[in-house]
Amino acid sequence: MTYKYKAGDVVRFLEDVIIGDEMYTFNKNSVYEIKLVSNYYDDDQLLYIYQEDKEDCWAVYPEKVELYFPEQLKYDTPNNRHIHADMIKEWAEDTSKVVQYFEYDEWVDLEADQIVWDIEAQYRFKPSGQERVFPVTSLSAEALKKIFMEGKKTVDQAYLDLANAIIKQHILDEEAKNA
């Protein structure tokens, strides 16, 4: 038998299903991702899914669900288009562009195989020519060690003295370069 389902498939329930004395209800047409497929007995399958707000995983028989295809998804956008449709098209025409995903208050570069075009996520193309270049101190390792170790002070004060010395040296280096 060729198995119909695999981990990662998205399915929707054909009818309301109650599991575990009404503790968990999977409503008709609710959509879930299969996390694991287990084969048992002859050629039967059990599909393991998670409810979004629950930590538990539940086994579901394949006859209770059907594959859910992206074209069935209704987008709440003009002309019922995917929210990232224009960006997807632009990236498909030029895959050299780096796609970034907004996560934890910063933009993160994505490799091509990491892009999922989640309708809930924010994406952008990495801005070109905006690579920040940070200066490197001209102070030697010995000079930095001396600044850090000199005098009787707390470790916190030693770090502050070190940072201030590096900033001061950078300013002096810039002034000398522009003089």
C-alpha positions in Angstrom: 0.0 0.0 0.0 1.2 3.5 -0.8 0.6 5.7 2.2 -1.6 8.7 1.6 -0.3 10.9 4.4 3.1 12.0 5.5 4.4 14.3 8.2 4.0 17.9 7.2 0.7 17.3 5.2 -2.1 19.6 6.1 -5.5 18.0 6.7 -8.9 19.1 7.7 -11.6 17.2 9.6 -14.6 15.9 7.6 -16.8 16.0 10.8 -16.6 17.1 14.4 -14.4 14.7 16.3 -14.3 14.5 20.1 -11.3 12.8 21.7 -10.8 11.9 25.4 -14.2 12.4 27.1 -14.8 15.7 25.3 -11.5 17.1 26.5 -10.4 17.9 23.0 -12.7 18.7 20.1 -11.6 18.9 16.5 -14.3 20.8 14.6 -15.4 20.0 11.1 -13.2 21.9 8.6 -10.6 22.7 11.2 -7.1 22.5 9.7 -4.1 20.9 11.3 -0.6 19.8 10.3 0.3 16.2 10.6 3.4 15.9 12.9 4.0 12.2 12.7 2.5 9.2 10.8 2.6 5.8 12.5 2.0 2.6 10.6 0.3 -0.2 12.5 -0.9 -3.7 11.8 -1.1 -4.4 8.1 -1.1 -1.2 6.1 -3.1 1.1 8.4 -2.0 4.5 9.5 -2.4 6.7 12.6 -1.9 10.5 12.1 -0.6 12.5 15.0 -1.6 16.1 15.2 -1.4 18.9 17.8 -4.0 21.5 18.6 -2.5 24.9 18.6 -3.4 25.8 22.2 -2.6 22.3 23.6 0.7 20.6 24.2 -0.8 17.1 23.8 -0.6 15.1 20.6 -3.6 13.1 19.4 -3.8 10.1 17.1 -6.5 10.4 14.4 -7.6 7.8 11.9 -7.1 8.8 8.2 -10.7 8.3 7.3 -11.7 11.3 9.6 -9.7 13.8 7.6 -8.9 14.8 4.0 -5.8 16.5 2.5 -6.1 20.3 2.6 -4.6 22.0 -0.4 -3.4 25.6 -0.4 -5.8 26.5 -3.2 -8.6 25.8 -0.8 -7.3 28.6 1.5 -9.3 31.8 1.3 -7.1 34.9 1.8 -8.5 38.0 3.3 -6.9 40.2 0.7 -8.2 42.0 -2.4 -8.8 39.5 -5.2 -8.3 36.6 -2.7 -4.5 36.7 -3.3 -1.8 35.4 -1.0 -0.6 38.3 1.1 3.0 37.8 -0.1 2.0 37.1 -3.8 3.9 40.1 -5.2 7.0 39.3 -3.2 6.9 35.6 -4.1 6.7 36.5 -7.8 9.5 39.0 -7.6 11.7 36.5 -5.7 10.8 33.7 -8.2 12.1 36.0 -11.0 15.3 36.8 -9.1 16.3 34.2 -6.5 19.6 36.1 -5.9 17.7 38.4 -3.6 18.0 37.6 0.1 14.6 37.2 1.8 14.5 38.3 5.4 11.9 37.3 8.1 11.0 39.5 11.0 11.6 37.6 14.3 12.1 38.8 17.8 12.4 42.5 16.8 15.0 41.9 14.1 15.3 40.9 10.5 16.8 37.5 9.9 18.3 36.3 6.6 16.6 33.1 5.2 18.2 30.5 3.0 16.0 29.5 0.0 14.9 26.2 1.6 13.8 28.1 4.8 11.3 30.4 3.1 7.7 29.2 3.8 5.8 32.4 2.9 3.6 32.1 6.0 0.6 34.4 5.7 1.1 35.5 9.4 4.7 36.4 9.0 6.5 39.6 7.8 9.0 39.3 5.0 11.2 41.7 3.1 14.1 41.7 0.7 17.4 42.5 2.4 18.2 46.1 1.6 21.2 46.4 -0.6 24.1 48.7 0.2 23.2 49.0 3.8 25.8 46.7 5.3 27.1 48.4 8.4 30.9 48.4 8.9 32.1 48.8 12.4 35.5 50.1 13.2 38.2 48.0 14.7 40.3 49.4 17.5 43.9 50.3 16.8 44.9 49.5 20.4 47.0 46.4 20.7 46.0 43.4 22.8 48.7 44.4 25.3 47.4 47.9 25.6 43.9 46.6 26.1 45.0 44.2 28.8 46.9 47.0 30.6 43.9 49.3 30.6 41.7 46.4 31.9 44.1 45.4 34.7 45.5 48.7 35.9 44.4 50.0 39.3 42.2 48.5 41.9 38.7 48.5 40.6 35.7 46.3 40.1 35.3 44.1 37.0 32.4 46.4 35.9 34.6 49.5 36.2 37.4 47.7 34.3 35.0 46.9 31.4 33.8 50.5 31.4 37.4 51.8 31.3 38.2 49.5 28.5 35.2 50.5 26.4 35.9 54.2 27.0 39.5 53.8 26.0 38.6 52.0 22.8 36.0 54.8 21.9 38.6 57.5 22.7 41.2 55.8 20.6 38.8 55.6 17.7 38.0 59.3 17.9 41.8 60.1 18.0 42.4 57.9 15.0 39.6 59.5 13.0 40.8 63.0 13.9 44.4 62.1 12.8 43.0 60.6 9.6 41.1 63.8 8.8 43.8 66.2 9.8 
